[in-house]
Amino acid sequence: EDHKIGFDLVRRGQLSLYAWVSNGILRVALFGYGYLNSGSTLPGAYASPAGTMNADPACEAANPELVLIDDYLWLVWQEKCLGQQWKIVYRAMH
């Protein structure tokens, strides 16, 4: 079963970015500007699972937030590894 824990959406002009967590895996998708693959997930830091933005793919992500500042997309979320406390993680993409 697919369990979504949080999502966020930002928009600038015709470009929309959507972040969501599904079964502990954080992903970001791009929509707009007539992209051939509109709605496809952005490449993540790890190959498996495909497109994951998690800092550690073995950990659970939750509560993503997106912010566009100048030409940077900031992605902030919480992540928890087994037996550890939740931590705040971020990634800036240009």
TARA-V160561 format. One record per residue. N is the residue number from 1. RES is the residue in one small letter. PHI is phi in whole degrees, 0 to 359 (999 if undefined). Layout:
<<N | RES | PHI> <N | RES | PHI>>
This chain:
<<1 | e | 999> <2 | d | 268> <3 | h | 251> <4 | k | 267> <5 | i | 236> <6 | g | 90> <7 | f | 201> <8 | d | 207> <9 | l | 220> <10 | v | 233> <11 | r | 219> <12 | r | 221> <13 | g | 62> <14 | q | 267> <15 | l | 263> <16 | s | 236> <17 | l | 237> <18 | y | 235> <19 | a | 247> <20 | w | 209> <21 | v | 245> <22 | s | 230> <23 | n | 53> <24 | g | 84> <25 | i | 254> <26 | l | 269> <27 | r | 224> <28 | v | 229> <29 | a | 239> <30 | l | 248> <31 | f | 228> <32 | g | 115> <33 | y | 58> <34 | g | 68> <35 | y | 302> <36 | l | 302> <37 | n | 256> <38 | s | 306> <39 | g | 97> <40 | s | 285> <41 | t | 286> <42 | l | 290> <43 | p | 297> <44 | g | 264> <45 | a | 283> <46 | y | 232> <47 | a | 282> <48 | s | 222> <49 | p | 293> <50 | a | 304> <51 | g | 77> <52 | t | 291> <53 | m | 260> <54 | n | 308> <55 | a | 295> <56 | d | 227> <57 | p | 297> <58 | a | 275> <59 | c | 257> <60 | e | 266> <61 | a | 261> <62 | a | 202> <63 | n | 55> <64 | p | 288> <65 | e | 226> <66 | l | 244> <67 | v | 218> <68 | l | 258> <69 | i | 232> <70 | d | 54> <71 | d | 260> <72 | y | 248> <73 | l | 258> <74 | w | 258> <75 | l | 241> <76 | v | 236> <77 | w | 204> <78 | q | 258> <79 | e | 216> <80 | k | 225> <81 | c | 264> <82 | l | 308> <83 | g | 77> <84 | q | 241> <85 | q | 280> <86 | w | 295> <87 | k | 230> <88 | i | 264> <89 | v | 234> <90 | y | 218> <91 | r | 214> <92 | a | 252> <93 | m | 235> <94 | h | 246>>
